[in-house]
Amino acid sequence: MSRVAVFIDAGYFWVQATHVVFGARGARTSLTIDYTALHKKVLDEVAAQFPGKDLLRVYWYDGPDSNGSKGPDHLAIDLLDDFKLRLGTRNVTGQQKAVDGMLISDLLTFAQSRAIENAILITGDADLTPGVVSAQALGLRVHLVTIGPPASTSPYLAAEADKKIVWDPSVVVSFAKPAAPLPAHASTSTSPPTSPAHSAAPSAQAAGAETSLPQTPAPLTATLAAAAAAAPQLAPVANQPPALSARAANPEAPAQQPPAAAAPASNASIGTSVSMAQGNLTQGTPAAVQPDSPAATLPKPVLPTLAAADFAAIASQARTKIAAGQNAGLLATASSGAQPLPNIVDRAVLRTGAAYAGRMLSEPEKRQLRIAFKALL
């Protein structure tokens, strides 16, 4: 039975959709996607291009949110029939990683296993060209769907596609709309008046706006400024990142947490400080600027770092878990050389590292962890 699968590069999809709707590249939050309409359009495209053939499913490739988890759009994709979300990772600078590699891996896997005979790609990324050519060598026919400005689609990728399909702007706007604008009062300025005349005779337009916060009286402002100038400077506080290597001997111990930020000063303490500043500046520094005050500025927490012993412990944990699970057979196919780890194994190793450290790993840490894991193969 002949089957078709659809592969959507979400990064390309979002950039091109904003180009169509706004005429320039914009943020994802500037658009609202009608996923029901998008679902219908994709399935209609499959029926139009491959009448009588069955759809395997639609794969949506994207990076996670900045916090490493699924965002609202990812949860919407999860609810769609025939759609499957495939998430990569993000590095410390917020760039999505492993998404192109995941798409190419799936394309080659389906072609090699003969699960599909035809593929529809919605992308324009030149990095996918080698994967497309390799899949075609295995007998797969690849149809390329593009949206937005033609210049955003790689000519090398388009040249290799078996068929080119363009979704014109009328198609895109059927499922992509501008996000709802902010309420009018959200942009109203709350800055204080700039002149007495403006304060005494507000315009009719400003009469209905929310009342601005009053300015601090000039005598009190001068008093507080003098108090701040007389306050001693806080000495820098050392805050070296603790090492996690102590956990290597006890891998099940909970990850160290960054120090909690100090609680903000209450209104009562602020009022006391102002009263002291007004009453008598010669008796000492106001409480609000004392070094021992809860309101004193603390240094920014520094996350714990991983040492060589930690990477060895994580790698050992990951290998044990994989060997005891349903993907144990993949360990035999993993290479200790320069070849990348199988996708499922790599994700399991990185998840173990994140759980061990209590945070997402940086790209250098991921590389060191992979090296430590390969040393056990």
N, C-alpha and C positions, 0 to 999 in steps of 0.2 A: 504494500500500500504506500503510495507516494505521499509524503508529508512536507509541510513548509514550516519554518520557524522564522520569527522576526527578532532582530537584535537592534535595540535602541540605545545609542550613546547619549545619556541624559545631559552631559556637559554640552555637547553640540546642540542638542534639542533646545535647551534653555537659552543659550546665546543667540541662536538663529530666531527663536520665537520672539525675543525682545527686539531684535532687529526689524522683524516684520511689523510688530505692533507699534513701536516707538520710532523706527527709523534709525536707531543707533543701539549699541550694546547697552544693556541695563542689568540691574541686579535681579535675582530670582524673585525677591519680594515685591518687585514692581508688577509682577504678573499673577493672575489667577488662572489656573488650568481647570477646565471642566473635564475631569477624567472620564466621565461617562461618554461624553462626545468624542474624546480622544480614543477610547476603547472601540467605539463604533467605527470610527474612521480607519483605524488599523485593520480591523476585521473586514471592512468593506474593501480595503486595498488588497488584502490577501485573496478575497473572493474574485476581485476583478482581474488580478494578475494570474491566478491559478484556479480557474473554475474546475470544480469537481475534485479538488485535492483537499486533504485534511490539514488543519492547523495543529502543529504540535503544541506550541505556546509562544508567548511574546516575552522576551527577556529585556529587562530594564537595568542598565548598568550605570551606577552612580557612586559617588563617594558619600560617606556618612556626614552628619552635621559636624560642626566644629567641636562639639563635646564627644564625638565618637559614636553617637547613637543615631537611630532613625529620626528623621524630621517629619513634619506633618505631611509633606508630599510623598515620602516613602510609605507612610502608613496608609495613604490613599491608594497607592499602587498595590499594597498588600490586599486590599479589599476587592480588587478587580478580578473577575474570572479570566482565566487564560493568561494572566500576567504573572511573571515571577521576578521579584526584586533580587538583584545581584549587587552587593555592596563591596567596594574596595576599602581603602584606608585613607587617612590623611596624615601628612607629615607635620612637623612642628610649626611650619609656616602656613598651614591651612590648605596646601595644595593636595588634590586628590591623587592617590597612587594606586597602582595595580589594577585599575579599571580596564585599560586597553588590553593588558595581558590576560585578564579574565575573559574578555570578550573573544580574543583570538583563541584561547584555550578551548572555550566552549564550541566555537565554530569548527575547529579541527577535530574535536572529540566526536561531534555529531556527524561530520563528514566521514570520519574513519569508521564509525560504527554503523553507517548507513541508516541512522535514525531519521535523517531528512535528505531530500534530493535538491531542495531549493531553499535559499535563504534571502530574506529581505533585510538589508542593513539601512538604518536611518542614522547616518553619520557623514562626516566629511573629512575625518582625521587621516592624514597621510601615514601616521604610525601604524594604521591597520592594514596598509597595502600588502606587506609581506604575508600576513596571515590569510588575506583573501586569496592571494596567488597560491599559497600552499593548499588551502581548502579546495580550490578549483582543480588542482592537480590530483585530488582524491575523488573527483567526479562531481563536486558540488557546483551548482549554478548560483551565482550571486547577483541579486538585483539591488541597485543602490537608489535609495530615496533621499532627496536633498530638499532643504527648505531654506528660505532667506536668500541673502545675496550670493550669487554664483561664485564670487571671488573667495568665499569662506570655505568652499569645498576643494579639496586637493585634486589637481588635475591628474596626478599619478594614480590616485585611488579611482577616480572616475574612468580613467582609461582602461583599468583592469576589470571593471564591472561588466557583467554580461548584458545588463540592461539598465538604463538610466531613467528614473522617474522623478519629476519635480512636483512638489506640492506648492501651488501658487498661494499668494497671500490670502485669498478668499478661503482656502482650506484651513490655514493656520488660525485665522481669526474666528473660525467656527468653534475652536476649543481653547483659545488663548485670549484673555481679556485683561485690560489694565486693572491692577488691584484697586480696591476702593480707596479714594483719597482720604486723608486725615480730616477729622472734623474741623470746622472753621476756627473754633476756639483754641485748637491745639497749637496754632501758629501765632496766637496773640502774645505780644511781648509783655513780660512782667517787670521790665526795668523801671526804675524810679523816674519821675519827671526830670527833665533837663533844665528847666528854668522855673522861677516863681510864677511867671505869667502863664506858663502852660499848666501849672498846678492849680492856679486860681480859676482859670477859665477853660476847662476841658471842652473839646469839640463834641458835637452831637454824636459823631460816630463812636467816640470813646466812652460816651456816657453809659452805654449798655455793656461795656466790657467788665471783666472781673476787676475788683479793686486791687491795685498794686500794693505791695508791702511798703510800709512807711520807711523813709530814710532815717538813719541814725542821727540824732541831734549833733550839731557841730561840736559843742563842748565835750560831750561824752566821747565822740570820735577822737578828739585830740588827746583826751585822757587815756583811752585805750592804746593809742599809738605810742604814747610816752611809756606806758607799762610794758608794751612789747619790746621797745628799745632797751629798757632797763633789765629785761629778763636774761638770765645766763643762757648761753648756747648749750644744747644737749650734746653730750659726747657721743660719738658714733658707737653703735653696739655691734659687736662681732656676731656674725651669724653664718658660720660655715656649714655647707650641706653635709648632713650625716651620711655615712656610708651604710649600705644595706648588706655588706658582706657578712655581718654578724648573723644574718638570717640563714646563711647557707647551711649552718649546722642544724637549724631548726626551720625547714622550709614552710611548715604549717603556721608559723607565728604570723600574726597580723602585720600588715605593712605599716610603717611609721607614717604618722599624719603630720602635716605642716602645723606649726604652732597657730593657735586660734588668735584671731585679731582682737584687740582690746575693744570692750564695749564703749559706744559713744557716750560722751558726758551728758548727763540729764539736764533738763531745763533749770532744775533747782541749783545744780552746781554752777551752771553758767551765770545765773542771776547772782549767786554769792560772789563769783569772781568779779562781776561788774561792780557790785557794791563795794568791794575792797578797793577796786581801782579808783572809784569816785571818792571814797572816804579818806584814804591816807596812803599815798604811794611811797612815802619815806619809811614805812614800817616793814617793807620787804616786798618780794615779788608776789604778784597775785597768784592764787592757787591754781588758776587755769593754765599757767605756763610753768609750774613747778615740774622738774624732771620726773618726780615720782607720781605725778598725777595720772589717772587712768586715761586722760585725753592726750597724753604725750604720744608723739608719733613713733610707731614701732617700725623696724626694718621689714621690708617685703619678704615673706617666707620663701625659702629656697627648697625645692623639692629634693628628696634623697637621690643619690646617684648609685648606679650599679657598679660593682667591682667584678674582677675576673671570677672570683669564687661564686658570685651570684649567677653569672651566665652559665657556669658549669652546673649549678644546682637546678636552674630553670630547665636547661636542656635535658637533664636526667629525668626531671618530673614529666616533661612533655613526652619523652620517649616511652616512659612507663605507661602513661595514659593512652597514648596512641596504640601501643602494643596490646593493651587490654581491651581496646574498642573494636568497632566494626571495620575500621580503616587500617587494621594492623598490616594487611597485605601490601599497603602502599609503602611501608618501610623498606620492603625488598626492592622497590623500584627507585628509591631515593639514592642519589649519588653524592659521594663525599667530595666530588670535584667541583668544577666551576658551574656545572649545570644547576639551575634553580630547583628548589624543592618542589614536589608536587603541591598543587594549590591547596588541597585540603590539609596536608601536613603542615605547610607553611602557616596557614591561619591558626591551626591548633597550637603551634609553637608560640606564635605571637600572643594568642589569648592567654596562654600560661604565663608568659612574661608580664603581661599587663596585670594579671591577677596577683602575681608575686610582688610586683613593685607598687601596686595600688594606684596606678596611673597608666596612661598610654606611653609607650616607649618612643623615644626619638629615633630618627632614621639611623644614626650611627649605632645606637644600642641594638636596633633590629639586626643590623649587619653583623655585629659581634655575636648576637644570640644565634643567628643562623650558622656562623662559623663553629660555635661551640656545639651546636646540635649535630652538624655534619661530622664532627670529630668522633661522635658516638656511633656512627653508622659503620 
